[in-house]
Amino acid sequence: MINIVSCFKWVIDEAYVRATSSGQIDLESVDYKISDYDRNAIEEAVIIKEKYGGDVTAVTVGSPEASKSIKNALSRGPDRAYFINDTSFADLEPSQTAAILADVIGAQIKYDLIICGEGSSDLYARQIGPRLAHKLGIPCICFVQKLEIKDNQIIAERRVEAGIEIITVPMPALVTVLSDINSPRVPGLKDTLAASKKPVVNIGKQDLSGNYDPKLETRETRAASLKRSCVKFGSEAQDVSGFVQALLKAGAIR
């Protein structure tokens, strides 16, 4: 039986994000969701369980308000969840999240395979998987689009710039998955009701012994803006020259 851990994050649904006239980001009326790639990670963990037999534990770190994510995650097929929460865990950076996950998973959860999304829908830093694997001292394969288990080994097909790589590593190991590895299931009423009966382990900051000081400081977040100069150029030689000069003046090229 394969013990699988699937990590996920409760993030702001970008569909609800609005920009104010002053360029600030308005988060007053936002809704939340499980990060898109993390839904693929949970789905892949459940697919492996159904195919090879096993046990799936879903793990997340966040503020107490992220408790809404637990039932959502469990309705997608995991057997249990670990909810690591504290009011100070609301806006963690990747180094902090990976350190907390490593402390809890390494000490309390049996695992043969850990599956993470390629990146989160909010920061998309793509650091959690590699950082977590490094702290646990296990192999890490990123950008995986196909996954198989054979003879206690993971056979992963990963996408790289030059094409496709096929890598085989022994378990335990960690993989980060792309969105095209599967199509996450939509939980039905029966799944949601069953999720309410599954065990949830709550872990507070007082239960942790590590130092999780941030390495970065976010001073400001502003909405992106687009300004058009509305200058039209023709196809003659002098027009092309004028276009190049305009780009040089704007600092777009050097």
C-alpha positions in Angstrom: 0.0 0.0 0.0 1.4 3.4 -1.0 1.2 6.2 1.5 0.6 9.4 -0.5 0.6 13.0 0.8 -0.9 15.8 -1.3 -0.2 19.4 -0.3 -2.6 22.2 -1.2 -3.2 25.9 -0.6 -6.3 27.9 0.0 -5.9 31.0 -2.2 -7.9 34.1 -3.4 -10.0 33.4 -6.5 -8.4 35.7 -9.0 -11.8 36.1 -10.8 -12.9 38.3 -7.9 -9.8 40.6 -7.7 -10.5 44.2 -8.8 -8.2 47.2 -9.2 -9.2 50.6 -7.8 -8.7 53.9 -9.8 -5.6 54.6 -7.8 -3.9 51.3 -8.8 -4.5 49.5 -5.5 -5.8 46.0 -5.4 -9.3 45.6 -3.9 -9.7 42.4 -2.0 -12.8 43.3 0.0 -15.2 41.1 -1.9 -13.0 38.2 -2.9 -13.8 34.6 -2.6 -11.4 31.7 -2.1 -10.6 28.4 -3.7 -8.1 25.5 -3.6 -5.3 26.6 -5.9 -5.7 25.3 -9.4 -2.6 23.2 -9.7 -3.2 21.8 -6.2 -6.5 20.4 -7.4 -4.5 18.5 -10.0 -2.2 17.3 -7.2 -5.1 16.0 -5.1 -6.7 14.3 -8.1 -3.4 12.6 -9.1 -3.0 11.3 -5.5 -6.5 9.8 -5.6 -5.9 8.3 -9.1 -2.8 6.6 -7.9 -4.6 5.3 -4.8 -7.4 3.9 -7.0 -5.0 2.3 -9.4 -2.3 0.9 -7.1 -4.0 0.8 -3.7 -3.0 3.2 -1.0 -3.9 5.9 1.4 -4.1 9.7 0.8 -3.4 12.4 3.3 -4.1 16.0 2.3 -2.1 18.7 4.1 -2.4 22.5 4.1 -0.9 25.5 6.0 -2.9 28.7 6.5 -4.9 30.9 8.8 -7.8 29.5 10.8 -10.1 31.0 8.1 -8.7 28.4 5.6 -10.7 25.7 7.5 -13.3 26.0 4.6 -10.7 24.3 2.4 -10.6 21.1 4.4 -14.0 19.8 3.5 -13.5 20.8 -0.1 -10.2 18.9 -0.3 -11.6 15.8 1.5 -14.6 15.7 -0.9 -12.1 15.1 -3.7 -11.0 11.7 -2.4 -8.3 11.9 0.3 -8.8 9.8 3.4 -7.8 12.4 6.0 -6.5 16.0 6.3 -3.9 17.8 8.4 -4.7 21.4 8.9 -1.7 23.4 10.2 -3.1 26.8 11.2 -2.4 30.0 13.1 -3.4 33.6 12.6 0.3 34.4 11.7 0.1 31.9 8.8 -2.1 34.0 6.7 0.5 35.4 4.2 3.4 33.0 4.4 6.2 33.1 1.8 7.4 29.8 0.2 10.4 29.3 2.5 8.1 29.5 5.6 5.4 27.2 4.1 8.0 24.6 3.1 9.6 24.6 6.5 6.3 24.1 8.3 5.2 21.3 6.0 8.6 19.6 6.4 8.4 19.7 10.1 4.9 18.2 10.3 5.2 15.7 7.4 8.6 14.5 8.5 7.6 14.0 12.1 3.9 12.9 11.9 2.9 11.5 8.5 4.0 8.3 6.8 4.7 8.9 3.2 6.1 7.1 0.1 5.1 9.8 -2.4 4.4 13.5 -1.9 2.5 15.4 -4.7 2.4 19.2 -5.0 1.1 21.5 -7.6 3.6 23.1 -9.9 2.9 26.5 -8.4 0.1 28.3 -6.5 -2.5 30.4 -8.2 -1.6 33.4 -6.2 2.3 33.7 -5.9 3.2 31.0 -8.5 6.7 30.9 -7.0 7.1 27.2 -7.8 9.3 26.7 -4.7 7.3 24.6 -2.3 8.0 21.2 -3.9 11.8 21.6 -4.3 12.2 23.2 -0.9 10.1 20.6 0.8 11.9 17.7 -0.8 15.3 19.2 0.1 14.3 19.5 3.8 13.0 15.9 3.8 16.1 14.7 2.0 14.2 12.9 -0.8 14.3 13.1 -4.6 12.2 15.8 -6.4 10.8 15.7 -9.9 9.2 18.9 -11.2 6.8 19.7 -14.2 5.4 16.1 -14.3 2.7 15.4 -16.8 2.4 11.6 -16.4 3.1 9.4 -13.4 3.4 5.7 -12.9 4.4 3.4 -10.0 6.4 0.2 -10.6 8.5 -2.0 -8.3 8.6 0.6 -5.6 9.8 3.2 -8.0 8.2 6.4 -9.5 8.3 6.7 -13.3 7.6 10.3 -14.2 7.3 12.0 -17.5 8.3 15.6 -17.2 8.1 18.5 -19.6 11.2 20.5 -20.3 12.2 23.2 -22.8 14.0 20.7 -25.1 11.1 18.2 -25.0 10.1 15.3 -22.7 12.2 13.6 -20.0 11.4 10.3 -18.4 12.9 9.9 -15.0 12.8 6.9 -12.6 13.5 7.4 -8.9 13.0 5.2 -5.8 10.4 6.0 -3.2 10.0 8.0 -1.1 10.1 10.9 -3.5 8.2 14.2 -4.3 6.7 15.3 -7.6 5.2 18.6 -8.7 2.5 18.2 -11.4 1.3 20.2 -14.3 -2.3 21.0 -15.0 -2.6 18.6 -18.0 -1.7 15.5 -15.9 -5.4 15.0 -15.2 -8.9 16.6 -15.1 -9.9 17.2 -11.4 -13.2 15.6 -10.5 -16.1 17.8 -9.4 -17.3 16.5 -6.0 -21.0 15.6 -5.8 -23.4 15.7 -2.8 -22.4 12.2 -1.7 -18.7 13.1 -1.7 -19.4 16.3 0.3 -21.4 14.5 2.9 -18.7 11.8 3.2 -16.0 14.4 3.6 -17.7 15.6 6.9 -17.0 12.1 8.4 -13.3 11.9 7.5 -10.7 12.6 10.2 -8.9 16.0 10.4 -5.8 16.6 12.5 -5.5 20.2 13.6 -2.0 21.5 14.4 -1.4 24.9 15.9 1.8 27.0 16.0 2.2 26.0 19.6 2.7 22.4 18.4 5.6 23.4 16.2 9.2 23.9 17.3 10.9 25.4 14.2 11.9 28.9 13.4 9.8 30.2 10.5 11.0 33.8 10.2 10.3 35.3 6.7 13.2 35.8 4.2 11.3 38.4 2.1 9.5 41.7 2.8 6.5 42.7 0.7 6.3 46.5 0.8 3.5 47.1 -1.7 1.2 45.3 -4.1 -0.2 47.2 -7.0 -2.4 46.3 -10.0 -0.7 46.1 -13.4 -1.6 48.9 -15.9 -1.5 49.2 -19.6 -1.0 52.4 -21.5 -1.2 52.8 -25.2 0.6 55.5 -27.1 -1.7 55.0 -30.2 1.0 55.9 -32.7 0.5 54.4 -36.2 3.4 53.4 -38.5 3.3 52.4 -42.1 5.4 49.8 -43.9 7.8 52.1 -45.7 11.5 52.2 -44.8 11.2 55.6 -43.1 8.2 54.3 -41.1 10.2 51.3 -39.9 13.1 53.6 -38.9 10.6 55.9 -37.0 9.2 52.8 -35.2 12.7 51.8 -34.0 13.4 55.3 -32.8 10.1 55.4 -30.9 11.0 52.1 -29.2 14.5 53.5 -28.3 12.9 56.7 -26.9 10.5 54.7 -24.8 13.3 52.5 -23.5 11.7 49.3 -24.8 15.0 48.4 -26.7 18.6 49.5 -26.4 
